Amino acid sequence: MTDTARLRPLADRAAAATPPGMARGIRGLSDRAIAWTFISPTIALLLAINIFPLLWTVYLSFTNYRANRPNAPLVWLGGQHYTDILTSPDIWAAMQVTARFVIASITIQTLVGFALAWLIDKKFRGHGVWTTVILLPMMLSPAVVGNFWTFLYQPQIGLFNYMISFVTGVPPSSFQMLGDTTLSPWAIVIVDTWMWTPYVMLICLAGLRSIPDSIYEAAEVDRASKWRQFVSITLPMALPFIMLAVLFRGIENFKMFDMVNLLTGGGPGSTTEVASITLKREAFEKWRTGYASAFAIILFVTVFGLANIYVKALNRVKQR
Amino acid sequence: MKRLLATLGALVAAVLVAAPSGNAYAQGKSLTLCWAAWDPANALVELSKDFTAKSGVNMKFEFVPWPNFADRMLNELNSKGKLCDLMIGDSQWIGGAAENGHYVKLNDFFAREGIKIDDFMPATVAGYASWPKGTPNYWALPAMGDALAWTYRKDWFGRPELQTAFKQKYNRDLAPPKTQAELKDIAEFFQGREIDGKKVYGAAIFTERGSEGITMGVANALYSHGFKYQDPDKPYAMDGFVNSADAVAGLEFYKQLFKCCAPPGYSNSYMQEGLDAFKSGQVALQMNWFAFFPGLHKDPNVGGERIGFFVNPPAKTHGSQLGGQGISVVAYSPNKDEALNYVKWFASAEVQKRWWSLGGYSCHKAVLEDPGFPSSAPFAADFLTAMGEVQDFWAEPSYAQLLLSMQKRVHDYVVADQGTAKQALDMLIQDWTKVFKEDGKI
C-alpha cells in the first residue's frame, strides 16, 4: 500500500470532522491565504515580543524617558542621546574594554579549542571520558563559575594564587587577580576561556569529523607530509566551522555581563567595565531609560553590522 | 420560609457577635515589611511579634541582602508593586520616593494620631523622614539610627609587647585614635605584623564598586577633612567645595589608608567582607556601621572584652557618614490602614525602648536621652556622639545617578590608581552638574 493510499482514510475522516461552514471558508481560500492563516499567530507573537519592543526602544532613545519617573513629562530630544554617547569618553573606554576582552578571549579560545578538538579527534584510549571531562565547565551556570572563581582568585586562600606561587615562587598574597588593574582583565579572560573553550572545541570537532578520510588517504598516496596535510586539508576544510565558532563566541562575548559582574563588577575602577555593565548601570541603576535605549541601539547596530560582514566572509570561505 | 428566616437571623447574629473586636477583625490580615537582610532585621522580626499579639495582624518580611537591596526595592517601588506594605528604605531614597509618589505622606497621620516628630532625634528626622530637606514634610518615621564608625581589637591593643613597640615607634600609647592621622599610624603598625603566629593587617575599609560601598567609606574620610557637598549659601554650587583642598586631602588620605593597610585582595569589599576580616582575626581595625556592633560584641571569637569601638576620628573637623533608615508606608499597598497602625505602634516610647534592647537603634529621644543610655551598651555612647556629627549623601530624586558617579570616580582613583584626587573630584563635579542640569535644579 502506498503512503497516499494509507493516508486517504485519515484525510477523509478529517474532512468529515470539519464543520461545513469552516470547510466552505477554507475551500474558498488560496494557498497563500491558508499559509498566512497558519503563520499569523507566530508573526503576531514575534511582533509583540520582538519587533514592538525594538521599535519602542528606538522611540524611547529619542526622549528623556525614565522608567522610575513615569509621571514626568516626556520631552523629545532628537539625537542628543546618540551624540552624548558617541562623544562620551566613558562610553568609549567601555567599548575599548569590550573590544580588548572579545579579541583576547576569542583568540585564546579558538587556538586552544581547535588544538583540543584536533587531539580529541585522534582516537585514543579513554578519549570519550576526556571529551566529557573537557565539556564539564561549559555545562555549569555562569553564576556558579563566577562565584567559585572569585574564591579561587582570593589572594590569601585562593587555589589559583597558590598554584602560581608553587610554579613561580612568588608569594600568593603578593598579587591580586581581581584587584589589580593589569591582571583583572586577564582574570576574566582566563575564566571565560576555561568555561567556553569546550564549546569552540565541539564545533571544531564537528568540522574535523566532517572531513572525509579518502582525502587524507589520497594525500598519503601523494606522500604529503603530516604538516602539509594539516595546512592543505585540515585547516581549510575546518575553517568554516572555526569561523562559525568565532562568530558565536564573538556575539556572546560582546554582550558578556554575568561573569564580569560576578568577578569584578567592572572594577577595579572601571578597568573591566564592559559595555553591557555600563548599559545595565545606565538602565537599571541610574534609570536613564532613554539614554540606555540609545546605547542599546548603538550596541545592537554594532553587533549586527559586524556579524553581517563576518557572515559574508564566512559564506565566501564556504564557497571556496 | 420560617426556617430560612431563622437561619439567616442566626448567621447575621453570628457576624455581629464576631465583628466588634478590632483584634478579631484584623485576624487573617497580614502586612509585608521590606528591608535589608542584616542583624537589625532579625531584631525587628522579634519585636514585631508584639505587634501581631496586640493587633492580630500577621507580619511577613522580605529581606534582601545589602548589595541588591536598592536594586530590588527601587524596582519594586518604580513598578508600583504591591509586595511591600511597609518599607524601611535607605535614607537617600527619600527624595525620589516622595517626588515619585512611592511613599504615603505622613503629616496628617502624625497629627491625627498625636505622633510628635520632635520626639525623635533631629538628625534622624532630617536624614530619614523629611523631604525636601529642612521642611516639615514627612514621608517616614525614623526607624533605625546608624552611622559609620570603627571597631578595634582591644585585646591586641592591650598587649604589653605591642604597647612597647608602638610607643617606641610613635612616642605615644597604643590607644583608639583621636585623629585620622593616628588612625593611619595604628593601621600601619599592625599591617603585616605577626600576632599569635598569624599575619594580620591594619584596617578593613570599604572599597566596594557595585553599589555604595566605596562612597560611604570615602565620605567618612572626606567629612572629617572638611568636605562640603555644596556652597551653604548657594545650593548646587559645588566648585570649591566638592573639590576643595580639604576634600582633596581627605580623598588622598583614604587612598593612602587603602594602599598601606588593607588586607590583600580587599579591592571590592563592603560591610560583609569587613565583618569577615574582623571576625576571622585578620585586621586590627574595621570600618563598619553601628548596626553590626551588637552582633560583633556578642561574637564568641572577637567580641566581649576583645573588641572596642570608636567614632570616626576628626582630621580637621568631626564628621561621620549617616546610615540608617526610616519606616514608610508604601503608596501602592492595599493594606495602608494596617501599615499605618504598625507605624503608630512602632512610634510609641515603650516599643522604641524594647527595639533598642533587642539590638535595633532607636532614634526616639525617650531612649537616647535616658540617663542610662550611654552605659547601656559599650558602643551606646559612641553612637550618641556619632549621631551628633553625621552628614549624609545627596538625597535627591536622582541620588542613584549621583551615587554611581561618585562610585566610579573615587574607585578609579583609590583602587585603580587613575589620575589624581583633584582630577577625580573635578570630574565628579562635572558628572553631578550634568545630573542637576538634567533635573532642572541648575
Interface residues (C-beta under 8 A of the other chain):
Chain A: N64 A67 N68 R69 P70 N71 D90 Y153 Q154 P155 Q156 G158 S173 S174 Q176 L178 G179 D180 T181 N261 T264 G265 G266 G267 P268 G269 S270 T271 R281 F284 E285 K286 W287 R288
Chain B: D71 L74 N75 N78 G96 N100 G101 E208 R209 G210 P263 P264 G265 Y266 S267 N268 P397 A400 Q401 L404 K408 H411 D412 Y413 V415 A416 D417 Q418 E438
